[in-house]
């Protein structure tokens, strides 16, 4: 947690914002914000409003460094490609997989799914090799 994040948490808590709203604005988890508030005597007062805010400064979702947003461009969520990759590798449940396709293997006839490839024919490499180099007889 950076000093800027700590100052922002303190200021927002004094303004009456709740843990969840502060966590989203600062780029930390709700539990991190709650622990900081309890350790610095900022806890105990329930937030008056459940208002959604748009933070004037955003922070990296992985490491918490301040981000520089460029007007007219897509909002940046990570400070670097390393942070982006690390965050997505540790949060696979948040990936919205929309390109999942269902197929029947052309060699063995098994049902399988593939992500991101709408023209796949075989369920595995061994079925591909068997169909390609062994005359295409099924191994059912």
N, C-alpha and C positions, 0 to 999 in steps of 0.2 A: 504494500500500500504506500503510495507516494504522499509527500507532504501536501501537494495540491489536492489530492483526494481527501485527506484528513480535514483540511480546511473547508472543503466543499461540504463534507458530511456534517461538520459542526454548524456551518451556516444554514444549511437546509433543515437540519434538525431544530435549530432555533426558530426557523420560519414556520415550523409546524408540519413538515413533511414526514411521511411514514417511512419505514425501513425499505419497503419494496420500491417505492418511488425514488428514494435516494439511491438504492442499489442500481436501478436502471440508468439513472442520470450519471452516476460516477463510473459505472462499468465494473462493479464488483458483485458478489453474491449477497443475497439478503442476510445470510448468516454472518458474513464478514462485517457488514455494516452494523448489525445488531451487537456483535461482540465489541466492536470499537465504541459504540455508544454506551454500552454497559461499563466498559473500562474507563470511560471519561465522563461519567455521571450525566449522560445525555438520554438515558432511558427512563421509562416509567410514565411518560406522558403520551397518551394515545393521540395520534394525528387527528387534527380537526377535519381536514379535507382529504379526500382520496383523489385529488386532482392529478391529472397526467401532465407532465411537463416535458418540454423539449429543451434539453440542456444546451446552454450556449457554448459549452466546450465539451467535447466527447473524449472518451478514453479508450485505449486498446482493450478489447474484451479478454485478451490473454494475460498481458503483463501489467496493464493499468497506466501505461505512459499516455500523456496527453497527445491527442491527434490534431493534425492541421487539416481542416476541411477546406476544399477549394470550391468557391461558389460556381454553380452551373455544372458541377460534376456529381457523380454518384457519391453518396455518403460513405466514407471510409470507416471500417470497423476495426481494423488491425493496423499496427504500426509497421509491420513487415510481413513478407511471405513466410518467414520462419514462424512467427506468432500465429498467423492464419492457419498454417498446416498443423501446428501443435494443438491449437484450440479444437479444430475439427477432428483430429485424431483422438482427443480426449472426450469429445461430445458426439459420438456417432448417432445417438438417439435423436438428435435435432436435425439430422439430414432428412430433407423431404424428397424421398425417392419417387419421382413421378414417371420415370422411364423404365418401368419393370415390364418385361414381355414374357409371355408363356408360350412354350413350344413343345413339340413332340420330336424326339431325337430321330433323325433320318436313318440311323443305323440300328439302334436297339429298341426304339419305340417308347422309351421312358419319357414321362413328362418332366420338364425342367423350366426354370425361369432364368432370364438373363437381364442384367441391368445395363441399359444404354446401348444395346446392340439389337436392332429390330430385324436383322437378317441372319441371325445365327441358325445353324442347321443341326449341330451335334451337341450333346450334353457334356462331353469331355474330350480331351485330346486323344485318348485311347480309341474312342469311337470314330473320331475323324481319321486316325491312322488306319484303323481296321477297314473302314469304308474306302479309303483312298488307295491303299496298297495291297489289300487282301481280297480284292474282287467284290467287296460289298456284301458278303454274306453276314446275316445277323447272328449275334452271339447270344440269342435268347435262351 
